[in-house]
Amino acid sequence: MRKISLVLLSIGALLALSVYWAGPASADGAGGVPPEGFGKKVAGTYLMWAEWDPETEPVFPLIVNINADGTMVSTSSAALGRDNPDLFRLRQNIHTTWERTGQRELTTRHLMFMHDPAGPLEIIIRTTGVWNFDDDFEEFSVQFEASLFLPTQLMGEDLRQPNPNHDDPNDPPLGVYPSVESTGKRLHAQ
């Protein structure tokens, strides 16, 4: 009886230690892996190539900074109009949040503000991206979907009542970009 108790006690101690070492379930969806584990693997600066509409827009590069804490910032030549004043509508860096949704996958969601060339806010684009990394977290492919809204659809009449989860079937988006795939590669400082 005493041998069984020692075996059960030893197994219990090992289980307790394994739970302690694994840590609590994380906010990034990793299911028991601390956020810094996956976050550290994806954190870095990447060069990404995007193509929204091959008929009307050339491929454009972006610099993407993925942070281990679940945030991301990117900027691109699209923000500067790509040599076409009519396309000079973005005028911003893109601030994004991400969460882990697979072993080497993260999902992003952000809003982009498109301005009329004269300056006023014209359209808000809500974008979701699913990013899949290679085994070494050196390269990725990302599938984006985007919906276009009038500012008042997402921000209220006075643009002071944010509603980023707007999904009213009676007030659909102005348009939906078809699914677009982009690729990227980690940049290393040398």
N, C-alpha and C positions, 0 to 999 in steps of 0.2 A: 504494500500500500504506500509506503514511504517513497519507493522508487518511482511509482506512478505520479505522486505529488511533485517530486523534483522534476520529472520530465515535463509535466504540465506547466509548472512554474517557469522552467527554462523556455518553453515554447512561448508562453505569455510574455516573458521578458524580451525575447527576440521580436515578437510582433510589436510590442510597445516601442522598441528601438527603431524598427523599420518605419513606423508611423512618424516618430520623432524626426528621423533623418529625411523622410520624404517631405515633411512639412504639410501645412494645411492646403486644401484645394485653393488654387490660385484664381485671381480675377481675370487672367488672360485665357481662361478656358482650357488650360493644360491638364486639368484633372489630377492634381496632386503634385505637380512640378512647380516649384517656386517661379514667379513671373520672371525673375532675372535669368533663369535658365534659357528659355526660348527667346526672351528679349535680347539677351547678350548675343545669341546666334544671329539674329536678324539685324541687330543694330549696326549702322554704318551708312556710308554715302554710296549711292548707286547712280549710274547713268542709265536713263530709261529712254526708249524710243516709242513715241506714240503716233497713232494715225487714226484720226476720228473719221475722216471721210476721204478716201483716196481719190475721189472724183474732183473735189474742190479744195482740199487742203493738203499741203505736203507733210511728209513725216516730220515731226519736230522732237528735239531732245528735251529731256527734263533732268534736273538734278534732284534726287530724292534722298532726304535724310530721314532714316528710320531710327527712332529712339527706343531704347529698351523699355521705357515706361509706358508704352502704348500710344505714343504720339508720333506724328510724322509731319514734315514740312517739305514742300517741293516748290520749285520754280522752273519756268520754262520760257523758251522763246515765244510761246503763244501769248505770254503776258505782254510782249512788246509788238505784237501784230505780225510777226514774221514777214516784214517788208511790205505789208499791205495795210494802210491806215484803216480800211474798213474792218479788218480783223482785230484791231487794237481795242478789245472789249474786256479782257480779263483783268488787267491792271492789279494783280495781287499775287502774293505767294499763296499756295494752297496748304491750309492747316487741316490735318486729318487725325482721326483717332483710329486705332486698329485693335483687334483682338484676335487671339489665336483660335483657329477653327479646325485645325488638323495637325498632323504630325509635323509637316513642313509647310503649313498653310496659314495665312492670316486674311482677315476680311476687314476692309476699310469702308468708311462712310464719311462723306463730307459735302459741304455746300460750297459752290463757287458763285461769285457775284459777277455777272456780265453787265457792263456799262455801255450805254449808247456812246458813240464816238465823241459826242459833245460833253459827256460826263455823267448824266443821270443814270441811276440804277434801272436796268431794263429787264433782265431775266435772272432768275436764280436757278442754278443747275444742281440737282441732288444726285450724287454719284455713289455707287456701291462698286467695290472692286474685290475680287477674290484672287489673292496672290499665292502662287505655288513656287516654292524654292527648290533648287536642286539639292543633292545630298550634302554638299559642302556649304550651302547658303551663300554661294558666290553669284548665282544667276537666278532669275525668276521669270515667270510669265504671269501676266495679270489679265483677267477678263473683267472689263468694265461695263456697267450699264448706267445710263444717265437719263434723267427725266427733267424737262424744262418747265418752269413755273413762272408766272407773273410774281413780282415781289409781294403783292398783297395776298396771294394765295398761301404763302408760307409765313408771312410776317404781319398779317392784319392790315387793315386800311391805313393806319398811321405808321406802319413799319416798326411798331414798338411792342408787338405781341408775338414773339417767335413761336412758330408751330412747325418745327422741323420734321414731325411725324405726320404731316398732312397727307391723308389718303382718302379724301372724300370722293366717292364715286360720282357724285353730282357735280364735282368741280375738278375734272381730270387735268393732267398735265397738258401744257401746250403741245408737247411733242416728246417722243422717246427716242433716244439714240439707240440704234441696234447694238447688240453686244459687240464690243471692240476688244481685240487682244493686243497687248503691248508686251515688250520684253525689256529686261534690264540686266545690268552686270555691275557688280561691286567695284568701286574705285579704291585703289590702295595708294596711300602716300608713300613716295619713294625718296 
